[in-house]
Amino acid sequence: MIHSSYAVVTVLPELVLVAGTLGLLMLGVFLGDRSSGLISWLTVSLLAAVGVIVVCHQGPTTAFSGAFIDDTFARFNKILALGASALSIVVGRDFVKREDMDRFEFPILIALSTLGMMLLSSANDLIAFYLGLELMSLALYVVAAFQRDSIRSTEAGLKYFVLGALSSGLVLYGASLIYGFSGTTSFPALADLLTRTEAPLGLLFGLVFLTAGFAFKVSVVPFHMWTPDVYEGAPTPVTSFFAIAPKVAGMAIFVRTLVLPFAHMTDQWQQIVVFLAIASMLLGAFAAIGQRNIKRMMAYSAIGHMGYALVGLAAGTKEGVQGVLIYIAIYIVMTLGAFICILAMRRKHTMVEDIRDLSGLARTQPGLALACLIFMFSLAGIPPLAGFFAKFYVFLPAMHAHLYTLVIIGVLTSVVSAFYYLRIVWLMYFDEPAEPFEQPLPGSMRVVLTAAALATALFVFAPGWLLGPAGVAAAALFPG
């Protein structure tokens, strides 16, 4: 623990984000909705500036009696969350202008949700973790229903709110059980207690409830029920945001909570994680096959991919955590690229979402079709694209941990899931062209799409930029 006078330095990125967001809120209040474009780009600049502060911050430090920790693991996840949120605002600008969603509150809500993600990444205490979780979730409930004139969007927001409240209750009940049977909410104190005494049965029940809440936030089976409906009903830029940024924070706290305070209960929680991973991989592989709406297909794809990420966590080792971080980073890039392709699906001033609307895209928009092909192949895990290495780095630690059944199921479900990704490629390149989409894409979206496609395709030639930082971040949870 450091002196309270240094707490401001420890939480400087969060303070800058809070001050900047409140300033932008006041600017929006005085200027009205005509300032939405300005505020969107100022929010992107603010998130980028906070990212620079996070990168420049050095050394693991704690604040608020150890409830907040700023280590390399937290910083790695904060960079991912900030980048995902900023890019979500950039790629969604054209959509929100066209769909009568161009209000200044939209980027501010995303910034506030990102603040919750940053607090989650640094949570070192059950109370701090819960506060970060609620800050992130409350803003997400609002943006899910942000398209007020759309029944689908309103329904998505309501479903997400009701089920999110249920998951928050599970988390809070689990945390109260853990506190009741251990007498502490601090992660280091829990870890110290469990090294000296055997975990009481009530604490194990608390861990189960806590894990159920985590599972909801990262959309894994059996707490996935909200995902397809919310992905389909929410505005597409919001869906792309849901698909990437909250997954970072959810998986970060999932990993930190299980690996740090409950390191001596690995045999118990490993069984839970293995079940969640297998169920998610199976559902994601088979349920997506029959989907015709591409956003629902991506929802089941996300469920499956979170299952693959949990394979690394199930190993319970530093290499496994490194694999989880690598997987999430690559997943963000290829999923963001896929959603830019979905945002391009527009005809006669109306968004279309049927997979068959992509038919013959290679003949009408070959560049967009090539980018979509790269992302679909990568999501399927086909070498030498980045998605293949993402799976490789989570399967390998699981093999070393002798979780052979888990790895075999992961490989088999990857083969099954390749069907619905390759079906899209087949439609684009071998079917008769459907009516062309409106073109071209806005410049900012083309830049992000090109960068994402190049990063996905060329990852094999320069993986060190991700493997090194992910390894350093994972080492923070295994100081021994």
Secondary structure, DSSP 8 states (H G I E B T S, - for coil): ---GGGHHHHTHHHHHHHHHHHHHHHHHHHHGGGGHHHHHHHHHHHHHHHHHHHHH--S-EEETTTTEEE-HHHHHHHHHHHHHHHHHHHHHHHHHHHTT---THHHHHHHHHHHHHHHHHHB-BHHHHHHHHHHHHHHHHHHHT--TT-HHHHHHHHHHHHHHHHHHHHHHHHHHHHHHHHS--BHHHHHHHHHHS---HHHHHHHHHHHHHHHHHTT-TTS-TTHHHHHHHS-HHHHHHHHHHHHHHHHHHHHHHHHTTTGGGHHHHHHHHHHHHHHHHHHHHHHTTT--BHHHHHHHHHHHHHHHHHHHHHH-SHHHHHHHHHHHHHHHHHHHHHHHHHHT-EETTEE--BGGGGTTHHHH-HHHHHHHHHHHHHHHT-TTSHHHHHHHHHHHHHHHTT-HHHHHHHHHHHHHHHHHHHHHHHHHHHS---S-------HHHHHHHHHHHHHHHHGGG-THHHHHHHHHHHHTT---
